[in-house]
Amino acid sequence: MEWEKILRDAVKENSIKELYLRKVPSLKTCEDWNKVVEVGTVDHKTKYAYYKGGLVKYGERLFFVTQERLDAVSPFRKWDFKNKIKITDPELTVGEKK
């Protein structure tokens, strides 16, 4: 419940913290894909995961949709992502230095 409140406003000025991105749930299915609102595209690699897809709002909640799912739904719904989301405060991966 607490994370839902934080994530609702996690995207500010087309950027999101990496910690918040890792907590964003994945949208795999919904009742009406036409009610999904595009926020922006994401292309970010973390230590353990690779986020390639888009951030969307469905209802009041923020979700991540993988590129594969976007491609699968695209014959039925046109996606119009206008923003590229910048990831802030990334954790350093092994071998990187500040």
C-alpha positions in Angstrom: 0.0 0.0 0.0 2.8 2.4 0.9 4.6 1.7 -2.4 1.5 2.4 -4.4 1.4 5.9 -3.0 5.1 6.5 -3.7 5.0 5.0 -7.2 1.9 7.0 -8.2 4.0 10.2 -8.5 7.4 8.5 -9.1 7.9 9.9 -12.6 8.8 13.6 -12.3 10.1 15.7 -15.2 10.5 12.5 -17.4 12.8 10.8 -14.9 12.4 8.1 -12.2 14.8 6.8 -9.6 16.1 3.3 -10.2 14.9 2.2 -6.8 11.3 3.1 -7.8 11.7 1.5 -11.2 12.5 -1.8 -9.6 9.3 -1.6 -7.5 7.0 -0.7 -10.4 4.8 -3.7 -11.1 4.6 -5.2 -14.6 1.3 -4.9 -16.5 0.8 -8.2 -18.2 -2.9 -8.1 -18.9 -5.8 -5.7 -18.4 -9.5 -5.4 -19.2 -9.1 -2.6 -21.8 -5.7 -1.8 -23.3 -7.3 1.4 -24.7 -7.5 2.8 -21.2 -3.7 2.5 -20.7 -2.0 5.9 -20.9 1.6 6.1 -22.1 4.1 7.9 -19.8 7.4 7.2 -21.5 9.8 4.6 -22.8 12.5 3.0 -20.7 15.7 1.4 -21.8 17.9 0.7 -18.7 20.1 -2.1 -17.5 20.5 -2.7 -13.8 22.8 -5.2 -12.1 20.3 -8.0 -12.3 17.6 -6.9 -14.8 17.2 -5.1 -18.2 14.2 -2.8 -18.4 13.2 -2.3 -22.1 9.7 -1.2 -22.7 7.4 1.5 -21.4 6.0 3.1 -18.3 2.2 3.4 -18.4 -0.6 4.5 -16.2 -3.6 2.2 -15.9 -6.3 3.7 -13.6 -4.3 5.5 -10.9 -1.4 3.2 -10.8 2.0 3.2 -12.6 3.1 0.0 -14.4 6.0 -1.2 -16.6 5.1 -3.0 -19.9 7.9 -5.0 -21.6 8.8 -4.3 -25.2 7.6 -7.8 -26.1 4.1 -7.1 -24.7 4.0 -3.7 -26.4 4.8 -5.4 -29.7 2.1 -8.1 -29.0 -0.6 -5.6 -28.3 0.4 -3.1 -31.1 -1.8 -4.8 -33.8 -4.8 -3.9 -31.6 -3.7 -0.6 -30.1 -1.4 2.1 -31.4 1.2 3.1 -28.9 2.3 6.8 -28.8 5.2 7.2 -26.4 6.4 10.8 -26.6 8.9 10.8 -23.8 12.0 8.8 -22.9 12.3 8.3 -19.2 15.7 9.0 -17.7 16.8 6.8 -14.8 18.3 8.7 -11.9 20.4 7.5 -8.9 21.5 4.2 -10.6 23.4 1.7 -8.5 26.9 1.2 -9.7 27.5 -2.2 -11.3 30.6 -4.3 -10.6 33.7 -2.7 -12.1 32.3 0.9 -12.3 33.6 3.7 -10.3 32.1 7.0 -9.2 
